[in-house]
């Protein structure tokens, strides 16, 4: 237990300080890629894979580790490139995203780099809708690409995106005039959240990262008091270029005009660490990605509380 708490404490030291640890790796060729260490459970030489009939072509098979069956995704194929040929010569990065464990097949792993999120920038404009990048950075004067894993998992798993009718029935009066700010660097994630809110009848504004969201909130506080007054909550991812969700939360809590806002961290990161981090940075709730009903339940709970508080006032 002590070792678990030590790990939590070590990683929560990064919370609110806009820092991350990035594991760099390669697929085929010289291009370097990166993945947040928070997402990684372990790294192993790729074991023997068992083929799954009728599975998505990028799922090269399943690996059995300690009694658990883990789907293994060829990351090079998943971003539209050639398949890894010698799987036994590759590495498998075992990760936890969106409440599921999967392995990513990569050509080779390198090292862990400690960075700030301000070192991470959005992909170049003009990358196009077929771009699988969510961010880029420079390490040793070399470009490192950070892949939009949430897009890959959405394409592979085809998870449901509809909210149950039992949650959307008879909410029109409740949600009228309510507004929510969505903050996420993944285009897929933003669309998922926006669609969930649309099914509830709630309007939303989209921001691509914490810096953009904070600037938007500060602008509203100066020039559009009604917009801020009707803002029921902020739904924010954690991993974002320029400013992460933990730092965004910290900055909101420091601003007297914004500190009252309800902040929901909605992230694919491990719940174990997030439960410690939301307390440290001052967020209100944490919901792991992505189940529309789970998000809808929390949104409706907060909207009811928000409307009740406004009515009392």
CORCOR-V337365 format. One record per pair of residues at least 6 apart in sequence whose ideal C-beta (glycine too) atoms are under 8 Angstrom apart, sorted by the first residue. I is the first residue (numbers start at 1). J is the second residue. D is the distance in whole Angstrom. If there is no record, write none. Layout:
BEGIN
{{I | J | D} {I | J | D}}
END
This chain:
BEGIN
{{4 | 272 | 8} {8 | 272 | 7} {8 | 273 | 6} {8 | 276 | 5} {9 | 276 | 8} {11 | 38 | 7} {11 | 273 | 6} {11 | 277 | 8} {12 | 273 | 7} {12 | 276 | 5} {12 | 277 | 5} {12 | 280 | 5} {14 | 20 | 6} {14 | 21 | 8} {14 | 246 | 8} {15 | 246 | 4} {15 | 277 | 4} {15 | 280 | 5} {15 | 281 | 5} {16 | 246 | 5} {16 | 247 | 6} {16 | 249 | 8} {16 | 250 | 4} {16 | 280 | 7} {16 | 281 | 5} {17 | 116 | 8} {17 | 247 | 7} {18 | 116 | 5} {18 | 117 | 5} {18 | 118 | 6} {18 | 243 | 6} {18 | 244 | 6} {18 | 246 | 8} {18 | 247 | 4} {19 | 114 | 7} {19 | 115 | 7} {19 | 116 | 5} {19 | 117 | 7} {20 | 36 | 6} {20 | 37 | 8} {20 | 38 | 8} {20 | 114 | 8} {20 | 115 | 6} {20 | 116 | 8} {20 | 117 | 6} {20 | 120 | 8} {20 | 239 | 7} {20 | 244 | 7} {21 | 36 | 7} {21 | 37 | 4} {21 | 38 | 8} {21 | 112 | 5} {21 | 113 | 7} {21 | 114 | 6} {21 | 115 | 8} {22 | 34 | 4} {22 | 35 | 7} {22 | 36 | 6} {22 | 37 | 7} {22 | 112 | 7} {22 | 113 | 5} {22 | 114 | 8} {22 | 115 | 6} {22 | 137 | 7} {22 | 144 | 7} {22 | 146 | 8} {23 | 34 | 7} {23 | 35 | 5} {23 | 36 | 8} {23 | 37 | 6} {23 | 40 | 6} {23 | 43 | 8} {23 | 93 | 7} {23 | 109 | 7} {23 | 110 | 8} {23 | 111 | 8} {23 | 112 | 5} {23 | 113 | 8} {24 | 32 | 5} {24 | 33 | 7} {24 | 34 | 5} {24 | 109 | 8} {24 | 110 | 4} {24 | 111 | 6} {24 | 112 | 8} {24 | 113 | 6} {24 | 139 | 7} {24 | 144 | 6} {25 | 32 | 7} {25 | 33 | 6} {25 | 34 | 8} {25 | 35 | 7} {25 | 91 | 7} {25 | 93 | 7} {25 | 106 | 5} {25 | 107 | 7} {25 | 108 | 6} {25 | 109 | 5} {25 | 110 | 6} {26 | 32 | 6} {26 | 33 | 7} {26 | 106 | 7} {26 | 107 | 5} {26 | 108 | 5} {26 | 110 | 7} {27 | 33 | 7} {27 | 75 | 6} {27 | 76 | 4} {27 | 79 | 8} {27 | 81 | 7} {27 | 84 | 8} {27 | 106 | 6} {27 | 107 | 5} {28 | 76 | 5} {28 | 81 | 7} {28 | 82 | 6} {28 | 84 | 7} {28 | 107 | 6} {31 | 143 | 8} {31 | 145 | 7} {32 | 110 | 7} {32 | 139 | 7} {32 | 142 | 6} {32 | 143 | 7} {32 | 144 | 5} {32 | 145 | 7} {33 | 75 | 8} {33 | 106 | 8} {33 | 144 | 7} {33 | 145 | 5} {33 | 146 | 7} {33 | 147 | 6} {34 | 113 | 8} {34 | 137 | 7} {34 | 139 | 8} {34 | 144 | 5} {34 | 145 | 7} {34 | 146 | 5} {35 | 93 | 7} {35 | 95 | 7} {35 | 104 | 8} {35 | 146 | 7} {35 | 147 | 8} {35 | 149 | 8} {36 | 239 | 6} {36 | 269 | 8} {37 | 112 | 6} {38 | 239 | 8} {38 | 269 | 5} {38 | 270 | 7} {38 | 273 | 6} {39 | 95 | 5} {39 | 96 | 6} {39 | 97 | 6} {39 | 149 | 8} {39 | 268 | 7} {39 | 269 | 7} {39 | 270 | 8} {40 | 93 | 6} {40 | 94 | 7} {40 | 95 | 6} {41 | 94 | 4} {41 | 95 | 7} {41 | 96 | 6} {41 | 101 | 7} {42 | 94 | 5} {43 | 91 | 6} {43 | 92 | 7} {43 | 93 | 5} {43 | 94 | 7} {43 | 109 | 6} {44 | 65 | 8} {44 | 91 | 7} {44 | 92 | 5} {44 | 94 | 7} {45 | 88 | 8} {45 | 90 | 8} {45 | 91 | 6} {45 | 92 | 7} {46 | 63 | 8} {46 | 72 | 7} {46 | 87 | 5} {46 | 88 | 6} {46 | 89 | 8} {46 | 90 | 5} {46 | 91 | 6} {46 | 92 | 5} {46 | 103 | 8} {46 | 105 | 6} {47 | 63 | 5} {47 | 64 | 8} {47 | 65 | 7} {47 | 92 | 7} {48 | 63 | 7} {48 | 88 | 8} {49 | 60 | 6} {49 | 61 | 3} {49 | 62 | 7} {49 | 63 | 6} {49 | 72 | 6} {49 | 87 | 6} {50 | 61 | 5} {50 | 62 | 5} {50 | 63 | 8} {50 | 64 | 8} {51 | 60 | 8} {51 | 61 | 5} {52 | 59 | 6} {52 | 61 | 6} {52 | 62 | 6} {52 | 71 | 7} {55 | 71 | 8} {56 | 155 | 8} {56 | 156 | 5} {57 | 77 | 7} {58 | 73 | 6} {58 | 74 | 5} {58 | 77 | 4} {58 | 78 | 5} {58 | 152 | 8} {58 | 156 | 6} {59 | 71 | 5} {59 | 72 | 7} {59 | 73 | 6} {59 | 74 | 8} {59 | 156 | 6} {60 | 72 | 5} {60 | 73 | 7} {60 | 74 | 5} {60 | 77 | 8} {60 | 83 | 8} {60 | 84 | 7} {60 | 87 | 6} {60 | 105 | 6} {61 | 71 | 8} {61 | 72 | 6} {62 | 69 | 5} {62 | 70 | 6} {62 | 71 | 5} {62 | 72 | 7} {63 | 69 | 8} {63 | 70 | 5} {63 | 72 | 5} {63 | 92 | 7} {63 | 103 | 6} {64 | 70 | 8} {65 | 94 | 7} {68 | 101 | 7} {70 | 94 | 7} {70 | 101 | 6} {70 | 102 | 6} {70 | 103 | 5} {71 | 102 | 5} {71 | 103 | 7} {72 | 92 | 6} {72 | 102 | 7} {72 | 103 | 4} {72 | 104 | 8} {72 | 105 | 6} {73 | 102 | 6} {73 | 103 | 7} {73 | 104 | 6} {73 | 105 | 7} {73 | 152 | 7} {73 | 156 | 6} {74 | 83 | 6} {74 | 84 | 5} {74 | 105 | 5} {75 | 104 | 5} {75 | 105 | 6} {75 | 106 | 6} {75 | 147 | 7} {75 | 152 | 8} {76 | 82 | 6} {76 | 83 | 7} {76 | 84 | 6} {76 | 105 | 8} {76 | 106 | 8} {76 | 107 | 8} {77 | 83 | 5} {77 | 84 | 8} {78 | 132 | 7} {78 | 152 | 5} {78 | 155 | 8} {78 | 156 | 7} {79 | 132 | 4} {79 | 147 | 6} {79 | 152 | 7} {80 | 130 | 7} {80 | 132 | 7} {84 | 90 | 5} {84 | 105 | 5} {84 | 107 | 7} {87 | 105 | 6} {90 | 105 | 5} {90 | 106 | 6} {90 | 107 | 6} {90 | 108 | 8} {91 | 105 | 8} {91 | 106 | 5} {91 | 107 | 7} {91 | 108 | 6} {91 | 109 | 5} {92 | 103 | 4} {92 | 104 | 7} {92 | 105 | 6} {92 | 106 | 8} {93 | 103 | 7} {93 | 104 | 5} {93 | 106 | 6} {93 | 109 | 7} {94 | 101 | 7} {94 | 102 | 8} {94 | 103 | 5} {95 | 101 | 7} {95 | 102 | 6} {95 | 103 | 7} {95 | 104 | 6} {95 | 149 | 8} {96 | 270 | 6} {97 | 149 | 6} {97 | 150 | 7} {97 | 153 | 6} {97 | 268 | 4} {97 | 289 | 8} {98 | 150 | 7} {98 | 153 | 6} {98 | 159 | 8} {98 | 268 | 5} {98 | 288 | 7} {98 | 289 | 5} {98 | 290 | 6} {99 | 288 | 5} {99 | 289 | 8} {99 | 291 | 8} {100 | 153 | 8} {100 | 157 | 8} {102 | 153 | 8} {113 | 139 | 6} {115 | 137 | 7} {117 | 210 | 8} {117 | 240 | 7} {117 | 241 | 6} {117 | 242 | 6} {117 | 243 | 6} {117 | 244 | 5} {117 | 247 | 7} {118 | 242 | 6} {118 | 243 | 7} {119 | 137 | 5} {119 | 138 | 8} {120 | 135 | 5} {120 | 136 | 7} {120 | 137 | 5} {120 | 146 | 7} {120 | 241 | 4} {120 | 242 | 7} {121 | 135 | 6} {121 | 136 | 6} {121 | 137 | 7} {121 | 241 | 5} {121 | 242 | 7} {122 | 134 | 8} {122 | 135 | 6} {122 | 136 | 8} {122 | 185 | 7} {122 | 208 | 7} {122 | 209 | 7} {122 | 241 | 5} {122 | 242 | 8} {123 | 131 | 6} {123 | 133 | 4} {123 | 134 | 7} {123 | 135 | 7} {123 | 136 | 6} {123 | 145 | 8} {124 | 136 | 7} {127 | 133 | 6} {132 | 147 | 6} {132 | 148 | 5} {132 | 151 | 6} {132 | 152 | 7} {133 | 145 | 5} {133 | 146 | 7} {133 | 147 | 6} {133 | 148 | 6} {134 | 146 | 6} {134 | 147 | 7} {134 | 148 | 4} {134 | 149 | 8} {134 | 150 | 8} {134 | 151 | 8} {134 | 185 | 5} {134 | 186 | 6} {134 | 241 | 8} {135 | 146 | 4} {135 | 185 | 6} {135 | 240 | 8} {135 | 241 | 4} {136 | 143 | 6} {136 | 144 | 7} {136 | 145 | 6} {136 | 146 | 7} {137 | 143 | 8} {137 | 144 | 5} {137 | 146 | 7} {138 | 144 | 7} {148 | 186 | 5} {148 | 187 | 7} {148 | 188 | 7} {149 | 268 | 8} {150 | 186 | 5} {150 | 188 | 5} {150 | 189 | 5} {150 | 268 | 6} {150 | 289 | 7} {150 | 290 | 8} {151 | 186 | 6} {151 | 187 | 7} {151 | 188 | 4} {153 | 159 | 8} {154 | 188 | 5} {154 | 192 | 8} {159 | 290 | 7} {159 | 291 | 8} {160 | 292 | 7} {161 | 192 | 6} {161 | 195 | 6} {161 | 196 | 8} {161 | 292 | 6} {162 | 199 | 7} {162 | 292 | 6} {163 | 196 | 6} {163 | 199 | 5} {163 | 200 | 7} {163 | 292 | 5} {163 | 293 | 6} {163 | 296 | 5} {164 | 293 | 5} {164 | 296 | 8} {167 | 200 | 7} {167 | 293 | 6} {167 | 296 | 5} {167 | 297 | 7} {167 | 300 | 7} {168 | 199 | 5} {168 | 200 | 6} {168 | 201 | 8} {168 | 296 | 8} {171 | 200 | 6} {171 | 201 | 6} {171 | 300 | 7} {172 | 201 | 6} {174 | 300 | 7} {174 | 303 | 6} {174 | 304 | 6} {174 | 307 | 6} {175 | 200 | 6} {175 | 201 | 5} {175 | 202 | 5} {175 | 303 | 6} {176 | 201 | 8} {177 | 230 | 6} {178 | 202 | 5} {178 | 203 | 7} {178 | 230 | 6} {178 | 232 | 5} {178 | 303 | 5} {178 | 306 | 7} {178 | 307 | 7} {179 | 202 | 7} {179 | 203 | 5} {179 | 204 | 7} {179 | 205 | 7} {179 | 227 | 7} {179 | 230 | 5} {179 | 231 | 5} {179 | 232 | 6} {180 | 197 | 6} {180 | 202 | 6} {180 | 203 | 7} {180 | 204 | 5} {180 | 205 | 8} {180 | 231 | 7} {180 | 232 | 6} {180 | 233 | 5} {180 | 234 | 7} {180 | 235 | 6} {180 | 299 | 7} {181 | 204 | 7} {181 | 205 | 5} {181 | 207 | 7} {181 | 213 | 6} {181 | 216 | 7} {181 | 217 | 7} {181 | 231 | 6} {181 | 233 | 8} {181 | 234 | 5} {181 | 235 | 7} {182 | 190 | 6} {182 | 193 | 5} {182 | 194 | 6} {182 | 197 | 8} {182 | 204 | 5} {182 | 205 | 7} {182 | 206 | 5} {182 | 207 | 7} {182 | 235 | 5} {183 | 207 | 5} {183 | 208 | 8} {183 | 209 | 7} {183 | 210 | 6} {183 | 212 | 8} {183 | 213 | 4} {183 | 234 | 7} {183 | 235 | 7} {183 | 236 | 4} {183 | 237 | 6} {183 | 240 | 7} {183 | 245 | 7} {183 | 248 | 7} {184 | 190 | 5} {184 | 193 | 7} {184 | 206 | 8} {184 | 208 | 8} {184 | 236 | 7} {184 | 237 | 4} {184 | 240 | 7} {184 | 266 | 8} {185 | 208 | 6} {185 | 209 | 5} {185 | 237 | 6} {185 | 239 | 7} {185 | 240 | 4} {185 | 241 | 6} {186 | 237 | 7} {189 | 237 | 6} {189 | 289 | 7} {189 | 290 | 7} {190 | 206 | 5} {190 | 208 | 8} {192 | 289 | 8} {192 | 290 | 6} {192 | 292 | 8} {193 | 204 | 8} {193 | 235 | 6} {193 | 266 | 7} {193 | 295 | 7} {194 | 204 | 5} {194 | 206 | 7} {195 | 292 | 8} {196 | 292 | 5} {196 | 295 | 5} {196 | 296 | 6} {196 | 299 | 8} {197 | 203 | 8} {197 | 204 | 5} {197 | 299 | 7} {198 | 204 | 8} {199 | 292 | 8} {199 | 296 | 8} {200 | 296 | 6} {200 | 299 | 7} {200 | 300 | 7} {202 | 232 | 8} {202 | 299 | 7} {202 | 303 | 7} {205 | 216 | 7} {207 | 213 | 4} {207 | 216 | 6} {208 | 240 | 8} {209 | 240 | 4} {209 | 241 | 5} {209 | 242 | 5} {209 | 243 | 6} {210 | 236 | 7} {210 | 240 | 5} {210 | 242 | 7} {210 | 243 | 3} {210 | 244 | 6} {210 | 245 | 6} {210 | 247 | 6} {210 | 248 | 3} {210 | 251 | 8} {211 | 242 | 4} {211 | 243 | 4} {211 | 248 | 8} {212 | 242 | 8} {213 | 234 | 7} {213 | 236 | 7} {213 | 248 | 6} {214 | 243 | 7} {214 | 248 | 6} {214 | 251 | 5} {214 | 252 | 7} {217 | 228 | 7} {217 | 234 | 8} {217 | 252 | 7} {217 | 255 | 8} {217 | 258 | 5} {217 | 261 | 8} {218 | 255 | 7} {218 | 257 | 8} {218 | 258 | 7} {220 | 227 | 5} {220 | 228 | 4} {220 | 231 | 8} {221 | 228 | 6} {221 | 255 | 7} {221 | 257 | 4} {221 | 258 | 6} {228 | 257 | 8} {228 | 258 | 8} {231 | 261 | 7} {232 | 262 | 7} {232 | 299 | 8} {232 | 302 | 6} {232 | 303 | 5} {232 | 306 | 4} {233 | 261 | 7} {233 | 262 | 4} {233 | 263 | 7} {233 | 264 | 6} {233 | 299 | 7} {233 | 302 | 5} {233 | 303 | 8} {233 | 306 | 7} {234 | 252 | 7} {234 | 261 | 6} {234 | 262 | 7} {234 | 263 | 5} {234 | 264 | 7} {235 | 264 | 5} {235 | 266 | 5} {235 | 295 | 8} {235 | 299 | 8} {236 | 245 | 4} {236 | 248 | 6} {236 | 249 | 7} {236 | 263 | 6} {236 | 264 | 7} {236 | 265 | 6} {236 | 266 | 7} {237 | 245 | 5} {237 | 265 | 8} {237 | 266 | 6} {237 | 267 | 5} {238 | 244 | 6} {238 | 245 | 4} {238 | 246 | 6} {238 | 265 | 6} {238 | 267 | 4} {238 | 269 | 6} {238 | 274 | 7} {238 | 277 | 8} {239 | 245 | 7} {239 | 267 | 7} {239 | 268 | 8} {239 | 269 | 7} {240 | 248 | 8} {243 | 251 | 8} {245 | 265 | 6} {245 | 267 | 7} {246 | 265 | 8} {246 | 277 | 6} {246 | 280 | 8} {246 | 281 | 5} {247 | 281 | 8} {249 | 263 | 5} {249 | 265 | 7} {249 | 278 | 8} {249 | 281 | 5} {249 | 282 | 6} {249 | 283 | 5} {250 | 281 | 5} {250 | 282 | 7} {252 | 258 | 5} {252 | 259 | 6} {252 | 261 | 6} {252 | 263 | 6} {253 | 259 | 5} {253 | 281 | 8} {253 | 282 | 4} {262 | 284 | 5} {262 | 285 | 8} {262 | 302 | 5} {262 | 306 | 7} {263 | 282 | 8} {263 | 283 | 5} {263 | 284 | 5} {263 | 285 | 8} {264 | 283 | 7} {264 | 284 | 6} {264 | 285 | 5} {264 | 286 | 7} {264 | 287 | 6} {264 | 298 | 6} {264 | 299 | 8} {264 | 302 | 7} {265 | 274 | 6} {265 | 277 | 8} {265 | 278 | 6} {265 | 283 | 5} {265 | 285 | 7} {265 | 286 | 5} {265 | 287 | 8} {266 | 286 | 8} {266 | 287 | 5} {266 | 288 | 8} {266 | 289 | 6} {266 | 295 | 7} {267 | 274 | 6} {267 | 286 | 7} {267 | 288 | 7} {267 | 289 | 6} {268 | 288 | 7} {268 | 289 | 5} {268 | 290 | 8} {269 | 288 | 8} {271 | 286 | 7} {271 | 288 | 6} {274 | 286 | 5} {274 | 288 | 8} {275 | 286 | 6} {277 | 283 | 8} {278 | 284 | 8} {278 | 285 | 7} {278 | 286 | 5} {284 | 302 | 8} {285 | 298 | 6} {285 | 302 | 8} {287 | 294 | 6} {287 | 295 | 6} {287 | 298 | 5} {288 | 294 | 8}}
END
